Amino acid sequence: MKIKVKTSFAFAYDGVRVVRYIPGIYDVSDRCGKLAIAEGWAIKHVKKSKKVG
């Protein structure tokens, strides 16, 4: 899942490996992405397609 982080946060993968995220765009696990979105730390990132024609 690709997210756009608005507020810095840390996520513990498997309860062991802690990764800190700062504002930006990241490719994360579904579990991390869903938690970050639910808590308001991030939004789902949708790549804008280029208009053709």
N, C-alpha and C positions, 0 to 999 in steps of 0.2 A: 504494500500500500504506500502511496506517495502522499506525504503531508507537508503542509506549510506551517512551520512552528512560529507562533506569535509571542509566546512567553517561554523563557528557558525552563527546562525541567529535566529530571533524571529518571531513567527507566532501568529496572533490574531484570535483564534477560535471564530466565531460569532461576531467578532469585539470587543470582551470584554475580554475574558480570554487569556492572553498572555503567551505563552510557549516558553522558550528559548531552543534551541538545540545546542549542542556542537558536535564535530566530534564523530561519532559512528553510530550504526545501530538502527533504530527506526521503529516502526509500526505507521504510521500517516494516516490522512484522505487523500482521493484522491486529494482534493483541495490543501492541504498543500504540498503533495508530488509533484504534477504537478508544482506548483509554485517554489518549491525549485530546482527541476530539470531544469526548464526553466531559472531560474536565475543563474544556475551554482553552487549553494550551495551544491547540493547533486546529487547522481546518483541513479538509481533504483537498489535495492539490489536483486540479484538473488542467491538463495541458490544453492551451487554446490552439485550435487548428487555424492554419492560414487559409484565408479566403482565396479561392482560385477563380480567375475569370475576370 
